[in-house]
Amino acid sequence: MNDDYQRSHINVNNLEKELEKHPDRHFVKYLLDGITNGFDTMVSKTELPTVECKNLQSAFRNPDSVDIIIKQEVDKGYLVGPFKKLPFDRYRVSPIEQCSLSYVKIDDAINAIKEFGRLSILNKADIADAFKQLGIKRDQHHLYCIKWRNLYYYYVRLCFGSRSSPKIFDNLSVAICWIAKNNYNIPVILHLLDDFLTVQASDTSGDRTMALITLIFNRLNIPLSKKKTVGPHTTLEYLGIILDTDKMEARLPQDKVERIIYFIGTFLRRHSIKKRELLQLLGHFNFAARVIIPGRTFVTYLINLSTKVNNLNYYVTLSAECRDDLKMWYIFLKQWNCVSFFYDTFTTNAADFELYTDAASTLGFGDVPERSAGSRCTSHDLSALLTRNVELTNSTANYLHDTQGHLSVLRKGYYTPYVDILLEAACVTAYFGFLRCGEFTVLHSFDSECNVSIEDIRFFKDKVTFHLKASKTDPFREGVDIHLFASGASVCPVLSLERYMDYRTRKFKDSKSQDAFFVMENRKALTRNYFISSLKNILAVLGYNSDLYNGHSFRIGASTTAGSKIEDHLIQTLGRWSSQCYTRYIRTSLSTIQQAQQALVE
């Protein structure tokens, strides 16, 4: 027999070059040897008596499809035959059936998207005939035989239905991901068997990443599926789930939801079902629960029921509890819009999120978050809006009562945990400091001579000193210290800045004191355009007209809030206004400024 039947067409020489710096030399040797000589499929005993299994009914119901598949496999060299008699003394004939193999784990992809933020760029690649790219050792060919229309065939490439195939093939996928990250600087590439997904920031080139992916697979002579290799996009389907980085949400395709609803409906009309059918339904629920996180709670009785019998063809009786779970899924899926927002992993402490609720015995409910019940925002009072919403943006509130629970405060899920904390710190600082937008952001590029650096922020026990090197009312750049005191409330400049500084230090460990203090996720200084557009996105999600807000909204909002509580000269001092300049010469003690800032949160 020609060795080409068993040898993979992968370019071993190029693969060896790409892996020459891989730290695990045993892994590299195993992979290269398997591609060259065929893989050991880990069958415990190869000298087994001849056995011929009958094909399943699904094959006989679709004979034309089986004919086409076998011909394609033979033409591609994956399957050898036909033979009237197999060239083996002993062999095993496996049944022909419709096999499917899928692994669903979408969490890593969602976490990567949350890390890079809204409008992250996605690319997807899929290997064609995945398992068939790797060969089987010659002395194990007799274990992978099939029989169709009284003719015999045997596989020389990994085949579906073999338990070892996914494990063996995954080694190749792991190697490809290592090559992409270490040799081609693709920072995030995920894989599940033959499906690959890259995630990157919105300000990087997705076309370049797709070109590099194509280059890697071409160099290794591994074919990609043209239909399933797509990108760059902000919305695509990965592992059966639609990821949308614009809306920051995951969606189940409608056809899959309708299929699950159909299965549930048929089961609810029956008294008992086979274990095989129950496991099939649980597989659908497990898939849906990747998007419907709370749904995992409503499969416990069904899972327990599946353990009552061993044989897949045995029947199990649906208990009342199982029916209740099925009804819950049925009602929910009938009314659900197939959308799930991305949740942040950042947790708000109970002390910072004082939520009180009350429910009537007949109809209705109410909630009082802290002291803001019944409050409303004036058209330009952006700061008042942010005190209730920016801190809670797409985060999880964690509080204890009789039992421990979690309250998810939802919005569209626009930003990552880092960006949320960055924006909160910038907003709260701008509000309490009466800052102009240009005093804490940059227009284009960062200049350490005039923009705020890390060294300009000094933390004390009860306050933070924010040093402005230059501002509109300081043409000679003499500089001014802005004292931000702890408010004692959940919206506190000191807590916000401490939290941001801690996160920033952990994220960018090699930062220098001369570096920009407020930096975006790409490590560049926070720009005016990015800051304002980010805030407008939040406003739009909350249902406000973002056109009414601009970079001066913080000064206007702070002064408006202070108008009825603080004397005019204090407002001018806090805001550093040049009009009525004499007020700036009034000696104002730090304790007075502290009291004035305290009034802003009362």
C-alpha positions as CSV (number, residue, x, y, z in Angstrom):
1,M,0.0,0.0,0.0
2,N,1.2,3.5,-0.8
3,D,2.3,5.3,2.4
4,D,0.6,8.4,1.3
5,Y,-2.7,6.8,2.3
6,Q,-1.7,7.0,6.0
7,R,0.7,9.9,6.1
8,S,-0.7,13.4,6.8
9,H,-0.3,16.1,4.2
10,I,0.7,18.6,6.8
11,N,4.1,20.2,6.1
12,V,6.2,18.6,8.8
13,N,9.3,20.6,8.0
14,N,7.6,23.9,8.4
15,L,5.8,22.8,11.5
16,E,9.2,21.7,13.0
17,K,10.7,25.1,12.2
18,E,7.7,26.9,13.8
19,L,8.0,24.8,17.0
20,E,11.8,25.0,17.3
21,K,11.5,27.3,20.3
22,H,8.6,25.5,22.0
23,P,9.6,24.7,25.6
24,D,8.0,21.2,25.7
25,R,10.3,19.2,23.5
26,H,8.5,15.9,24.3
27,F,5.2,17.4,23.1
28,V,6.9,18.5,19.8
29,K,8.5,15.1,19.2
30,Y,5.2,13.4,19.8
31,L,3.3,15.6,17.4
32,L,6.0,15.5,14.6
33,D,6.3,11.7,14.9
34,G,2.6,11.2,14.8
35,I,2.1,13.3,11.7
36,T,5.0,11.5,10.0
37,N,4.2,7.9,11.0
38,G,0.6,8.0,12.2
39,F,-0.8,8.3,15.7
40,D,-1.3,5.6,18.3
41,T,-5.1,5.7,18.9
42,M,-4.5,4.3,22.4
43,V,-6.4,1.1,22.0
44,S,-5.4,-1.2,24.9
45,K,-5.3,-4.4,22.8
46,T,-4.8,-4.5,19.1
47,E,-4.9,-8.3,18.7
48,L,-8.6,-8.7,18.9
49,P,-10.9,-11.3,17.3
50,T,-12.7,-10.4,14.1
51,V,-16.0,-8.7,14.8
52,E,-18.6,-7.3,12.3
53,C,-21.2,-4.9,13.7
54,K,-24.4,-4.2,11.9
55,N,-25.0,-0.7,10.5
56,L,-27.5,1.4,12.3
57,Q,-31.0,2.1,10.9
58,S,-30.0,5.8,10.3
59,A,-27.6,4.7,7.6
60,F,-30.2,2.5,5.8
61,R,-32.7,5.4,5.9
62,N,-30.2,7.6,4.1
63,P,-28.3,5.3,1.7
64,D,-27.6,7.9,-0.9
65,S,-26.0,10.2,1.6
66,V,-23.8,7.3,2.8
67,D,-22.7,6.6,-0.7
68,I,-21.7,10.2,-1.3
69,I,-19.8,10.4,2.0
70,I,-17.9,7.1,1.4
71,K,-16.9,8.2,-2.1
72,Q,-15.7,11.6,-0.8
73,E,-13.6,9.9,1.9
74,V,-12.1,7.5,-0.6
75,D,-11.3,10.3,-3.1
76,K,-9.5,12.3,-0.4
77,G,-7.5,9.3,0.8
78,Y,-9.0,9.2,4.2
79,L,-10.7,5.8,3.6
80,V,-9.2,2.9,1.7
81,G,-11.3,0.5,-0.4
82,P,-13.5,-0.9,-1.6
83,F,-12.5,-4.6,-0.9
84,K,-14.5,-7.7,-1.3
85,K,-12.1,-9.1,1.4
86,L,-10.1,-7.0,3.8
87,P,-6.3,-7.4,3.7
88,F,-6.2,-8.2,7.4
89,D,-6.3,-11.6,9.2
90,R,-8.3,-10.0,12.0
91,Y,-10.3,-6.8,11.9
92,R,-13.1,-4.9,13.4
93,V,-16.1,-3.5,11.5
94,S,-17.7,-0.5,13.2
95,P,-21.3,0.5,12.6
96,I,-22.1,3.4,10.3
97,E,-24.2,6.1,11.9
98,Q,-24.5,9.8,11.9
99,C,-21.9,10.9,14.4
100,S,-21.5,14.4,15.8
101,L,-19.0,15.8,18.3
102,S,-19.1,19.2,19.8
103,Y,-17.7,21.0,22.8
104,V,-19.2,24.2,24.0
105,K,-17.2,26.6,26.1
106,I,-17.9,30.1,25.2
107,D,-16.8,31.7,28.5
108,D,-13.2,32.3,27.5
109,A,-14.3,34.1,24.3
110,I,-16.6,36.3,26.3
111,N,-14.0,37.1,28.9
112,A,-11.5,38.1,26.1
113,I,-14.1,40.4,24.5
114,K,-14.8,42.0,27.9
115,E,-11.1,42.6,28.3
116,F,-10.7,44.3,25.0
117,G,-14.0,46.2,25.2
118,R,-16.7,47.3,22.9
119,L,-16.2,46.8,19.2
120,S,-13.5,44.2,19.7
121,I,-12.5,42.7,16.4
122,L,-13.2,39.0,15.9
123,N,-11.8,36.5,13.3
124,K,-12.8,32.9,13.0
125,A,-11.0,30.0,11.3
126,D,-12.1,26.4,10.9
127,I,-10.0,23.5,9.7
128,A,-11.6,21.5,6.9
129,D,-12.0,17.7,7.5
130,A,-10.3,18.3,10.9
131,F,-9.6,14.8,12.3
132,K,-8.8,13.5,8.8
133,Q,-5.7,15.7,8.7
134,L,-3.9,13.2,11.0
135,G,-3.1,9.6,10.2
136,I,-3.5,6.4,12.2
137,K,-0.5,4.1,12.8
138,R,-0.4,1.3,10.1
139,D,-0.6,-1.5,12.7
140,Q,-4.0,-0.2,13.9
141,H,-5.8,0.2,10.5
142,H,-7.6,-3.1,11.0
143,L,-9.4,-1.6,14.0
144,Y,-11.2,1.0,11.9
145,C,-13.1,-0.9,9.2
146,I,-16.6,-0.3,7.8
147,K,-18.8,-2.4,5.6
148,W,-21.3,-1.0,3.1
149,R,-23.2,-2.7,0.3
150,N,-21.2,-5.9,1.0
151,L,-17.9,-4.1,0.4
152,Y,-15.2,-3.4,3.0
153,Y,-13.2,-0.2,3.7
154,Y,-10.8,0.9,6.4
155,Y,-9.7,4.3,7.7
156,V,-6.1,5.5,7.6
157,R,-6.9,8.8,9.2
158,L,-8.5,9.7,12.5
159,C,-12.3,9.2,12.4
160,F,-15.3,10.5,14.2
161,G,-16.7,8.2,16.9
162,S,-13.3,7.2,18.2
163,R,-12.8,8.5,21.8
164,S,-9.1,9.2,21.2
165,S,-9.6,11.3,18.0
166,P,-10.5,14.6,19.8
167,K,-7.6,14.3,22.2
168,I,-5.1,13.5,19.5
169,F,-6.3,16.3,17.2
170,D,-6.3,18.8,20.1
171,N,-2.5,18.5,20.2
172,L,-2.3,20.0,16.7
173,S,-4.7,22.8,17.6
174,V,-2.6,23.6,20.8
175,A,0.5,23.8,18.6
176,I,-1.2,26.1,16.1
177,C,-2.2,28.5,18.9
178,W,1.3,28.5,20.4
179,I,2.7,29.4,16.9
180,A,0.2,32.2,16.4
181,K,0.9,33.7,19.8
182,N,4.7,33.3,20.0
183,N,5.8,33.6,16.4
184,Y,3.2,35.9,14.9
185,N,2.2,38.1,17.9
186,I,-1.5,37.3,17.8
187,P,-2.2,38.0,21.5
188,V,-5.5,36.1,21.9
189,I,-6.4,33.0,19.9
190,L,-8.8,30.5,21.3
191,H,-9.6,27.0,20.0
192,L,-12.0,24.2,20.6
193,L,-10.8,21.3,18.4
194,D,-10.9,22.7,14.9
195,D,-12.6,26.0,15.6
196,F,-10.2,29.0,16.2
197,L,-11.2,32.5,17.3
198,T,-9.1,35.6,17.6
199,V,-10.1,38.7,19.7
200,Q,-8.4,42.0,19.5
201,A,-8.9,45.7,20.4
202,S,-11.0,47.9,18.1
203,D,-8.0,50.1,17.2
204,T,-6.0,47.3,15.8
205,S,-6.0,45.7,12.3
206,G,-8.3,42.7,12.1
207,D,-7.4,42.3,8.4
208,R,-3.7,41.8,9.4
209,T,-4.7,39.2,11.9
210,M,-6.7,37.3,9.3
211,A,-3.8,37.5,6.9
212,L,-1.5,36.0,9.5
213,I,-3.9,33.2,10.3
214,T,-4.2,32.3,6.6
215,L,-0.4,32.5,6.3
216,I,0.1,30.1,9.2
217,F,-2.3,27.4,7.9
218,N,-0.9,27.8,4.3
219,R,2.7,27.3,5.6
220,L,1.6,24.2,7.5
221,N,-0.5,23.0,4.5
222,I,-3.6,22.6,6.7
223,P,-6.8,23.4,4.7
224,L,-9.3,25.9,6.0
225,S,-13.0,25.7,5.5
226,K,-13.9,28.7,3.3
227,K,-17.5,28.8,4.5
228,K,-16.5,28.8,8.2
229,T,-13.5,31.0,8.0
230,V,-14.8,34.6,8.5
231,G,-13.7,38.0,9.7
232,P,-12.8,40.5,10.7
233,H,-16.2,41.3,12.1
234,T,-17.7,42.6,15.3
235,T,-20.5,40.0,15.1
236,L,-20.0,36.4,14.3
237,E,-21.2,32.9,15.3
238,Y,-18.7,30.9,17.3
239,L,-19.5,27.4,18.6
240,G,-23.2,27.9,17.7
241,I,-23.5,31.1,19.7
242,I,-23.6,34.6,18.2
243,L,-21.1,37.0,19.8
244,D,-21.8,40.7,19.3
245,T,-19.0,43.1,20.4
246,D,-21.0,46.2,19.4
247,K,-23.9,45.5,21.7
248,M,-21.7,43.4,24.0
249,E,-24.1,40.5,24.1
250,A,-24.3,36.8,23.3
251,R,-27.3,35.4,21.4
252,L,-28.6,32.0,20.7
253,P,-29.7,31.6,17.0
254,Q,-33.4,31.5,16.7
255,D,-33.5,28.1,15.0
256,K,-31.7,26.5,17.9
257,V,-34.1,28.0,20.4
258,E,-37.1,26.7,18.4
259,R,-35.5,23.3,18.2
260,I,-35.2,23.2,22.0
261,I,-38.8,24.4,22.4
262,Y,-39.9,21.6,20.1
263,F,-38.0,18.9,22.1
264,I,-39.5,20.2,25.4
265,G,-43.0,20.2,23.9
266,T,-42.8,16.6,22.8
267,F,-41.5,15.5,26.2
268,L,-44.2,17.3,28.2
269,R,-46.8,15.3,26.3
270,R,-45.2,12.0,27.4
271,H,-45.2,10.1,30.6
272,S,-41.7,8.5,30.2
273,I,-38.8,8.9,27.8
274,K,-35.6,7.0,27.0
275,K,-32.4,7.9,28.8
276,R,-30.8,8.6,25.4
277,E,-33.5,11.2,24.7
278,L,-33.1,12.7,28.1
279,L,-29.4,13.1,27.6
280,Q,-30.0,14.6,24.2
281,L,-32.3,17.2,25.8
282,L,-29.8,17.9,28.6
283,G,-27.2,18.5,25.9
284,H,-29.4,21.2,24.5
285,F,-29.9,22.7,27.9
286,N,-26.2,22.7,28.6
287,F,-25.7,24.5,25.3
288,A,-28.4,27.1,26.1
289,A,-27.1,27.6,29.6
290,R,-23.9,29.1,28.1
291,V,-26.0,32.1,27.3
292,I,-28.8,31.6,29.9
293,I,-26.6,31.5,33.0
294,P,-29.5,31.1,35.5
295,G,-30.9,28.2,33.5
296,R,-28.3,25.9,35.0
297,T,-30.4,25.8,38.2
298,F,-33.3,24.2,36.4
299,V,-31.7,21.0,35.2
300,T,-30.9,19.4,38.6
301,Y,-33.9,17.0,38.7
302,L,-33.4,16.1,35.1
303,I,-29.7,15.2,35.6
304,N,-30.6,13.2,38.7
305,L,-33.2,11.3,36.7
306,S,-30.7,10.4,34.0
307,T,-28.6,8.5,36.6
308,K,-31.5,6.2,37.5
309,V,-30.8,3.7,34.7
310,N,-27.6,2.5,32.9
311,N,-28.9,1.4,29.5
312,L,-29.4,4.3,27.1
313,N,-32.6,2.5,25.7
314,Y,-34.2,2.1,29.1
315,Y,-37.2,4.4,30.0
316,V,-37.3,6.8,32.9
317,T,-40.5,8.4,34.3
318,L,-40.8,12.2,34.3
319,S,-41.5,13.2,37.9
320,A,-43.5,16.3,38.9
321,E,-40.3,18.2,39.6
322,C,-38.8,17.3,36.2
323,R,-42.0,18.5,34.6
324,D,-41.8,21.8,36.5
325,D,-38.3,22.3,35.2
326,L,-39.3,21.5,31.7
327,K,-42.3,23.9,31.9
328,M,-40.0,26.7,33.2
329,W,-37.7,26.2,30.2
330,Y,-40.6,26.1,27.8
331,I,-42.3,29.3,29.1
332,F,-39.0,31.2,29.3
333,L,-37.8,30.2,25.8
334,K,-41.2,31.1,24.3
335,Q,-40.9,34.7,25.6
336,W,-37.1,35.2,25.6
337,N,-35.5,37.4,22.9
338,C,-32.4,35.1,22.7
339,V,-30.1,37.8,24.1
340,S,-27.8,37.8,27.1
341,F,-25.6,40.8,28.0
342,F,-22.0,40.2,29.0
343,Y,-21.6,40.4,32.8
344,D,-18.7,42.1,34.4
345,T,-16.7,40.1,37.0
346,F,-16.2,43.2,39.1
347,T,-18.2,43.0,42.3
348,T,-19.7,46.0,44.2
349,N,-19.6,45.6,48.0
350,A,-22.8,45.8,50.1
351,A,-21.6,49.0,51.8
352,D,-21.2,50.7,48.5
353,F,-24.6,49.6,47.1
354,E,-27.4,50.4,49.5
355,L,-30.4,49.1,47.8
356,Y,-33.8,48.9,49.6
357,T,-36.8,47.4,48.0
358,D,-40.5,47.1,49.0
359,A,-43.2,45.0,47.4
360,A,-46.9,45.4,47.7
361,S,-49.1,42.5,48.6
362,T,-51.3,43.0,45.5
363,L,-49.3,44.6,42.7
364,G,-46.2,46.7,42.2
365,F,-42.8,47.3,43.8
366,G,-40.4,50.1,44.5
367,D,-36.7,50.6,45.0
368,V,-34.6,53.2,46.8
369,P,-30.9,53.1,45.8
370,E,-29.1,55.0,48.6
371,R,-30.6,58.5,49.0
372,S,-31.5,59.1,45.3
373,A,-35.1,58.0,45.3
374,G,-37.3,60.4,43.3
375,S,-34.3,62.3,42.0
376,R,-34.0,63.4,38.4
377,C,-31.3,64.8,36.3
378,T,-31.3,68.3,34.8
379,S,-30.4,68.5,31.2
380,H,-26.8,69.3,31.8
381,D,-26.3,67.6,35.1
382,L,-24.2,64.7,33.8
383,S,-22.5,64.2,37.2
384,A,-25.7,63.5,39.0
385,L,-26.6,60.8,36.5
386,L,-23.2,59.2,36.7
387,T,-23.3,59.0,40.5
388,R,-26.1,56.5,40.2
389,N,-25.1,54.7,37.0
390,V,-21.4,54.9,36.1
391,E,-20.3,53.1,39.2
392,L,-22.9,50.3,38.7
393,T,-22.3,49.9,35.0
394,N,-22.8,46.3,34.1
395,S,-21.4,45.2,37.4
396,T,-22.6,42.7,40.0
397,A,-23.8,44.1,43.4
398,N,-23.1,41.8,46.3
399,Y,-25.0,42.1,49.5
400,L,-26.0,40.0,52.5
401,H,-29.4,39.8,54.2
402,D,-30.7,36.6,55.7
403,T,-29.0,34.7,52.9
404,Q,-26.2,35.7,50.5
405,G,-27.3,36.7,47.0
406,H,-26.2,38.6,44.0
407,L,-28.0,41.4,42.3
408,S,-27.0,42.1,38.7
409,V,-27.2,45.7,37.7
410,L,-27.5,45.5,33.9
411,R,-26.9,47.8,31.0
412,K,-25.8,47.1,27.5
413,G,-22.4,45.8,28.7
414,Y,-20.3,48.3,26.8
415,Y,-17.0,48.3,28.7
416,T,-14.5,46.1,30.4
417,P,-13.9,46.2,34.2
418,Y,-10.8,48.3,33.7
419,V,-12.5,50.9,31.5
420,D,-15.5,51.0,33.9
421,I,-13.2,51.9,36.8
422,L,-11.2,54.3,34.6
423,L,-14.3,56.2,33.6
424,E,-15.7,56.2,37.1
425,A,-12.5,57.7,38.5
426,A,-12.3,60.3,35.7
427,C,-16.0,61.3,36.1
428,V,-16.0,61.5,39.9
429,T,-12.7,63.5,39.8
430,A,-14.0,65.9,37.2
431,Y,-17.2,66.4,39.2
432,F,-15.7,67.0,42.6
433,G,-12.8,68.9,41.1
434,F,-14.9,71.1,38.9
435,L,-12.6,70.1,36.1
436,R,-12.7,71.1,32.4
437,C,-12.5,68.1,30.1
438,G,-9.1,69.2,28.8
439,E,-7.6,69.2,32.3
440,F,-7.7,65.5,32.7
441,T,-7.8,64.2,29.1
442,V,-5.5,64.9,26.1
443,L,-6.5,66.1,22.7
444,H,-4.1,64.0,20.7
445,S,-0.9,62.9,22.4
446,F,0.4,63.0,26.0
447,D,2.8,65.7,27.1
448,S,4.3,65.2,30.6
449,E,5.0,68.9,30.8
450,C,1.4,69.9,30.9
451,N,-0.8,66.8,31.2
452,V,-1.5,65.0,34.5
453,S,1.0,62.3,35.3
454,I,1.1,59.6,38.0
455,E,3.5,61.8,40.0
456,D,0.8,64.5,40.1
457,I,-1.5,62.4,42.2
458,R,-0.8,62.1,45.9
459,F,-2.8,60.0,48.3
460,F,-3.3,60.9,51.9
461,K,-5.4,59.3,54.7
462,D,-8.6,61.3,54.0
463,K,-7.9,63.1,50.7
464,V,-6.2,63.0,47.3
465,T,-4.2,65.9,45.9
466,F,-4.6,66.3,42.2
467,H,-1.9,68.6,40.8
468,L,-2.8,70.5,37.6
469,K,0.3,71.7,35.8
470,A,-1.7,73.9,33.4
471,S,-5.2,75.0,32.8
472,K,-7.2,77.7,31.0
473,T,-7.0,80.1,33.9
474,D,-3.3,79.4,34.5
475,P,-1.5,80.7,31.4
476,F,1.9,80.9,33.1
477,R,1.7,77.2,34.2
478,E,2.3,78.0,37.8
479,G,0.2,74.9,38.7
480,V,-2.5,74.4,41.2
481,D,-3.3,71.7,43.7
482,I,-6.9,70.4,43.8
483,H,-7.8,68.8,47.1
484,L,-10.3,66.0,46.8
485,F,-11.6,64.8,50.2
486,A,-13.3,61.5,51.1
487,S,-17.1,62.0,50.9
488,G,-18.1,59.1,53.1
489,A,-20.6,58.1,50.5
490,S,-20.5,55.5,47.8
491,V,-19.6,58.2,45.3
492,C,-16.3,59.2,46.6
493,P,-13.3,60.7,44.7
494,V,-10.8,59.2,47.1
495,L,-12.2,55.6,46.8
496,S,-12.6,55.9,43.1
497,L,-9.1,57.1,42.6
498,E,-7.6,54.5,44.9
499,R,-9.5,51.8,43.1
500,Y,-8.4,53.0,39.7
501,M,-4.8,53.4,40.9
502,D,-4.8,49.9,42.3
503,Y,-6.2,48.4,39.1
504,R,-3.9,50.5,36.9
505,T,-0.8,49.4,38.9
506,R,-1.7,45.7,38.6
507,K,-2.5,46.0,34.9
508,F,0.5,48.1,33.9
509,K,3.2,47.0,36.3
510,D,6.1,48.7,34.6
511,S,4.6,52.2,34.7
512,K,6.8,55.2,35.5
513,S,5.9,58.2,37.5
514,Q,6.1,60.5,34.4
515,D,3.5,58.4,32.5
516,A,-0.1,59.6,32.0
517,F,-2.3,59.0,35.0
518,F,-5.5,58.3,33.2
519,V,-4.8,55.8,30.4
520,M,-7.0,53.7,28.1
521,E,-6.7,50.0,27.7
522,N,-4.1,50.4,24.9
523,R,-2.0,52.2,27.5
524,K,-2.3,55.6,25.7
525,A,-3.4,58.7,27.6
526,L,-7.2,59.1,27.9
527,T,-8.2,61.3,25.0
528,R,-11.0,63.8,25.0
529,N,-12.8,62.1,22.1
530,Y,-12.7,58.7,23.7
531,F,-13.9,60.0,27.1
532,I,-16.8,62.0,25.7
533,S,-17.9,59.3,23.2
534,S,-17.8,56.7,26.0
535,L,-20.1,58.8,28.2
536,K,-22.5,59.5,25.3
537,N,-22.7,55.7,24.8
538,I,-23.7,55.3,28.5
539,L,-26.2,58.1,28.2
540,A,-27.8,56.6,25.1
541,V,-28.1,53.2,26.8
542,L,-29.9,54.8,29.8
543,G,-32.3,56.5,27.5
544,Y,-31.0,60.1,27.7
545,N,-30.4,62.5,24.9
546,S,-26.6,62.5,24.7
547,D,-26.6,65.6,22.5
548,L,-27.3,67.7,25.6
549,Y,-24.0,66.7,27.2
550,N,-20.5,67.8,26.5
551,G,-17.0,68.2,28.1
552,H,-18.3,71.0,30.3
553,S,-21.1,69.1,31.8
554,F,-19.2,68.2,34.9
555,R,-18.4,71.9,35.8
556,I,-22.0,72.8,35.0
557,G,-23.4,69.9,37.0
558,A,-21.2,70.4,40.0
559,S,-21.9,74.2,40.1
560,T,-25.6,73.6,39.6
561,T,-25.7,71.1,42.5
562,A,-23.6,73.4,44.7
563,G,-25.7,76.5,43.8
564,S,-28.2,76.1,46.6
565,K,-25.8,74.7,49.2
566,I,-22.5,76.6,48.8
567,E,-21.7,80.3,48.9
568,D,-20.8,81.9,45.6
569,H,-17.2,82.6,46.5
570,L,-16.6,78.9,47.4
571,I,-18.1,77.8,44.1
572,Q,-15.7,80.2,42.2
573,T,-12.8,78.9,44.3
574,L,-13.6,75.3,43.7
575,G,-14.1,75.9,40.0
576,R,-11.1,78.3,39.6
577,W,-13.2,80.7,37.6
578,S,-11.5,83.9,36.3
579,S,-14.6,86.0,36.4
580,Q,-14.8,88.1,39.6
581,C,-11.2,87.3,40.2
582,Y,-11.1,88.9,43.6
583,T,-12.8,85.9,45.0
584,R,-9.8,83.7,44.3
585,Y,-7.7,85.8,46.7
586,I,-10.0,85.0,49.6
587,R,-8.1,82.7,51.9
588,T,-10.1,79.5,52.1
589,S,-9.1,76.9,54.6
590,L,-8.9,73.2,53.6
591,S,-11.6,72.3,56.2
592,T,-13.9,74.7,54.5
593,I,-13.2,73.2,51.1
594,Q,-13.8,69.7,52.6
595,Q,-17.2,70.8,53.9
596,A,-18.1,72.3,50.6
597,Q,-17.3,69.1,48.8
598,Q,-19.3,67.2,51.4
599,A,-22.3,69.2,50.5
600,L,-22.2,68.0,47.0
601,V,-23.2,64.5,48.0
602,E,-25.9,65.5,50.6
